Amino acid sequence: MTQYLLSVWHDRDATPEDIYPSAQERDAAYAATGAFNEELQASGNWVFAGGLHSPTTATVVDGTGTDVVMTDGPYSESKEQIGGFWVVEAADLDAALDLAARGSKACGGRVEVRPFHGE
């Protein structure tokens, strides 16, 4: 089995209220994501997962030069940032894409699929 990173993307400036306009929508998405997580665990695809705080909470650490430089905020200037992720094991890319489609539906966000090196 190959491990894949399923990254959930959202607008960098989106607040939880932008993503889920009502408490009912938020609660439904959280419940659907929780159910999807339970399905991943029961099926043996689960490795681990996590939701991330806003990109504004990020600190970039650059140790490539003589001095270590730390900068507040996200490294990327892009409009979209990672909001959460799953690491899963899947038989092949098609199986990983199916998991990503189910995860996307559950959380209400777009999901990028990438295999890990060495798998």
C-alpha positions in Angstrom: 0.0 0.0 0.0 1.2 3.5 -0.8 0.8 6.5 1.5 -0.9 9.6 0.2 -1.3 13.1 1.5 -4.8 14.4 1.1 -4.6 18.2 1.6 -7.7 20.3 2.2 -7.4 23.7 0.6 -9.3 26.9 1.4 -9.0 30.6 0.8 -6.2 32.1 2.9 -8.4 34.9 4.2 -11.4 32.7 4.8 -12.8 32.7 8.3 -14.8 29.7 9.7 -17.9 31.8 9.0 -16.9 32.1 5.3 -16.4 28.4 5.0 -19.5 27.5 6.9 -22.0 30.4 6.8 -24.3 28.8 9.5 -23.7 26.8 12.6 -25.8 24.1 11.2 -23.6 23.8 8.1 -20.5 23.8 10.2 -21.8 21.2 12.5 -22.9 19.0 9.6 -19.5 19.3 8.0 -17.8 18.4 11.2 -20.1 15.4 11.7 -19.6 14.3 8.1 -15.8 14.6 8.5 -15.8 12.7 11.8 -17.8 9.9 10.1 -15.4 9.9 7.2 -12.5 9.6 9.7 -14.2 6.7 11.3 -14.7 5.0 7.9 -11.0 5.5 7.1 -10.0 3.9 10.4 -12.4 1.0 10.0 -11.2 0.3 6.5 -7.5 0.3 7.4 -6.8 3.4 5.2 -6.2 5.7 8.1 -2.6 6.8 9.0 -3.4 10.1 10.7 -5.1 13.4 10.1 -5.3 16.9 11.4 -7.0 20.3 11.0 -4.8 23.4 11.0 -5.2 26.9 12.5 -5.4 29.8 10.1 -2.2 30.6 8.1 -1.9 33.8 10.0 -0.7 31.6 13.0 2.2 30.2 10.9 5.9 30.9 11.5 8.4 30.3 8.7 11.8 29.1 9.8 14.7 29.6 7.3 17.9 27.9 8.4 19.4 27.8 5.0 21.8 30.7 5.6 24.3 31.6 8.2 21.6 32.8 10.6 18.2 31.3 11.3 15.5 33.7 10.2 12.0 33.4 11.6 9.1 35.3 10.0 5.5 35.5 11.2 2.8 34.4 8.7 2.6 31.9 5.9 5.6 31.2 3.6 3.4 31.2 0.5 1.9 34.4 -0.9 -0.7 32.3 -2.6 -4.5 32.9 -2.2 -5.1 29.4 -1.1 -3.6 27.6 1.9 -3.8 24.1 3.5 -6.6 24.0 6.1 -6.2 20.4 7.1 -5.0 17.0 5.8 -5.3 13.2 6.0 -2.4 10.8 5.5 -3.9 7.6 4.1 -2.8 4.3 2.8 -4.3 3.2 -0.5 -3.8 0.4 -2.9 -3.2 2.8 -5.8 -3.9 6.3 -7.1 -7.4 5.5 -8.1 -8.2 4.3 -4.6 -6.6 7.5 -3.1 -8.6 9.6 -5.5 -11.8 7.9 -4.3 -10.9 8.6 -0.7 -10.2 12.2 -1.6 -13.6 12.6 -3.3 -15.3 11.3 -0.2 -13.2 13.5 2.1 -13.9 16.5 -0.1 -17.6 15.9 0.1 -17.5 15.4 3.9 -15.5 18.5 4.7 -16.8 20.8 2.0 -13.4 21.7 0.6 -11.2 20.9 -2.3 -8.6 18.1 -1.7 -5.3 17.7 -3.4 -3.8 14.1 -3.6 0.0 13.5 -3.5 1.9 10.3 -3.0 4.8 10.1 -0.6 8.3 9.4 -2.0 9.7 6.0 -1.5 6.4 4.2 -1.4 
